[in-house]
Amino acid sequence: KINKSAFLLINKVDIIDKFKLLPIIDFYSKRFEFVEVFPISALNALGTADLLKSVVEKLPVHPPYYPLDFVSDSSERFFVSELIREKIFEKFRQEIPYSTTVEIIEFREQVGKKDFISAEIYVERQSQKGILIGKNGLALKQIGELARVEIEKFLGRSVFLELHIKVREKWRDSDTWLKRLGYRSRK
């Protein structure tokens, strides 16, 4: 016997005959002790709000890990790189695989002027680089414009965004590159 609280969740109640549901609940409730029973439909979100509310109420209270005014333990550079990456995924969807990453090369705050941000976008193949640049550089320009708007909203100040695309074959297989780019190595 485990001394832990448990909920009984019965999913797909949207497709089960209601008369068959009660015997199922009864069967499990006689064999195990549950804090609460939740018939739900995860697909249709039926009963999930009550489940979430109950789970939150039962969670132990713990002192905050970070000061309350901290939004995240990640740096502005991290968020800026993710905003650029997001715009690449939104623009290209299936054309560019998710083997694209962004590294902030320079992030310079400038009093009285726009902040300067230089970023390198890494892809694994030359063909991917061509797709990201687009005809006459139009695709890269659009990525930059969309990302700049989001970055300025996030930072609350104006920025000059400079983007470069580089081919780094098999960067995802290199522990050195994964570490450099802030990812955990495979080891």
C-alpha positions in Angstrom: 0.0 0.0 0.0 1.2 3.5 -0.9 0.5 6.3 1.4 -0.2 8.8 -1.4 -3.4 10.6 -2.4 -4.8 9.4 -5.7 -7.6 10.5 -8.0 -9.6 8.2 -10.2 -9.9 9.6 -13.7 -12.2 7.9 -16.2 -11.6 9.3 -19.6 -13.8 9.2 -22.7 -17.0 9.6 -20.8 -18.4 11.4 -23.9 -18.5 8.1 -25.7 -19.5 5.7 -22.9 -23.1 4.8 -22.0 -23.9 6.6 -18.7 -25.4 3.4 -17.2 -22.0 1.6 -17.7 -20.1 4.4 -16.0 -21.4 3.9 -12.5 -20.4 0.2 -12.3 -16.9 1.2 -13.5 -16.6 3.8 -10.8 -18.0 1.4 -8.2 -15.6 -1.4 -9.2 -12.4 0.7 -8.8 -13.7 2.6 -5.7 -14.2 -0.7 -3.8 -10.6 -1.8 -4.6 -8.7 1.5 -4.0 -9.1 4.5 -1.9 -9.4 7.7 -4.0 -9.5 11.3 -2.8 -11.9 12.1 -5.6 -13.4 10.5 -8.7 -13.4 12.4 -12.0 -15.3 11.2 -15.1 -13.8 13.3 -17.9 -13.5 13.7 -21.6 -10.0 15.1 -22.2 -10.8 15.6 -25.9 -13.8 17.8 -25.2 -12.5 19.3 -21.9 -15.5 17.9 -20.1 -14.8 17.7 -16.3 -11.2 18.8 -16.8 -11.7 22.2 -15.1 -12.9 20.6 -11.9 -10.0 18.1 -12.1 -7.5 21.0 -12.4 -9.1 22.9 -9.6 -8.9 19.9 -7.3 -5.3 19.1 -8.2 -4.3 22.7 -7.5 -6.1 22.6 -4.1 -4.3 19.4 -3.1 -0.8 20.5 -4.1 1.5 21.3 -1.2 2.4 24.9 -0.6 6.1 25.7 -1.1 8.0 28.9 -0.7 8.8 30.6 -4.0 12.0 29.4 -5.7 12.6 32.9 -7.1 11.7 36.4 -6.0 8.1 37.2 -6.9 9.1 39.9 -9.3 11.2 37.5 -11.4 9.4 36.5 -14.6 12.0 33.8 -15.5 15.5 32.6 -14.7 16.3 32.9 -18.4 18.1 35.9 -19.9 16.8 38.5 -22.4 19.2 37.0 -24.9 17.5 33.6 -24.6 14.0 35.1 -25.1 15.2 37.2 -28.1 16.7 34.1 -29.8 13.4 32.2 -29.2 11.3 35.0 -30.6 13.4 35.0 -33.8 13.2 31.2 -34.0 9.4 31.4 -33.5 9.0 33.7 -36.5 11.0 31.3 -38.6 8.7 28.4 -37.7 5.6 30.5 -38.2 6.7 31.7 -41.6 8.0 28.4 -43.0 6.0 25.8 -41.1 6.9 22.5 -43.0 9.5 23.9 -45.4 12.2 24.3 -42.8 12.6 21.5 -40.3 13.1 22.2 -36.7 16.9 21.9 -37.0 17.1 25.6 -37.0 18.5 27.5 -34.0 19.5 31.0 -33.2 22.5 32.4 -31.4 22.7 36.0 -30.2 26.1 37.2 -31.1 25.8 40.7 -29.8 23.3 42.4 -27.5 24.2 46.0 -26.9 22.0 48.4 -25.0 22.5 51.9 -26.1 21.3 54.9 -24.1 19.4 57.4 -26.3 19.6 55.0 -29.3 18.1 51.7 -30.4 19.6 48.6 -28.8 21.8 46.7 -31.2 21.1 42.9 -31.6 23.1 40.7 -33.9 21.9 37.1 -34.3 23.1 34.1 -36.3 20.5 31.6 -37.5 22.0 28.2 -38.0 20.6 25.6 -40.4 22.1 22.2 -41.3 22.0 22.4 -45.1 22.8 25.0 -47.8 19.3 24.4 -49.3 17.7 25.5 -46.0 19.8 28.7 -46.0 18.5 29.5 -49.5 14.9 29.0 -48.3 15.4 31.3 -45.3 17.0 34.0 -47.3 14.3 33.8 -50.1 14.3 35.6 -53.4 16.3 38.8 -53.2 16.5 38.4 -49.4 12.8 39.0 -49.0 12.1 36.0 -46.6 15.0 37.0 -44.3 13.8 40.6 -44.3 10.2 39.5 -43.3 11.6 37.3 -40.5 13.6 40.2 -39.2 10.7 42.6 -39.4 8.3 40.2 -37.6 10.9 39.3 -35.0 11.9 42.9 -34.4 8.3 43.9 -33.6 7.9 41.0 -31.1 11.4 41.7 -29.5 10.5 45.4 -29.1 7.2 44.5 -27.4 9.0 42.0 -25.1 11.9 44.4 -24.2 9.7 47.6 -24.1 12.3 49.5 -26.2 13.4 50.0 -29.8 16.0 47.7 -31.3 18.0 47.4 -34.4 18.0 43.7 -35.4 20.7 42.2 -37.6 20.3 38.7 -38.8 22.8 36.3 -40.6 22.2 32.8 -41.7 24.9 30.2 -41.5 25.1 26.5 -42.4 26.5 24.4 -39.6 26.1 20.8 -40.7 25.0 18.3 -38.1 25.1 20.9 -35.3 22.5 18.9 -33.4 25.0 16.0 -33.2 27.8 18.0 -31.7 28.0 18.2 -27.9 30.2 21.2 -28.3 27.6 23.1 -30.4 24.7 22.0 -28.3 26.5 23.3 -25.2 27.5 26.6 -26.9 23.9 27.1 -28.0 22.6 26.5 -24.5 21.1 23.0 -25.0 21.9 20.0 -22.9 24.3 17.6 -24.4 23.2 14.1 -25.2 25.4 12.6 -22.5 
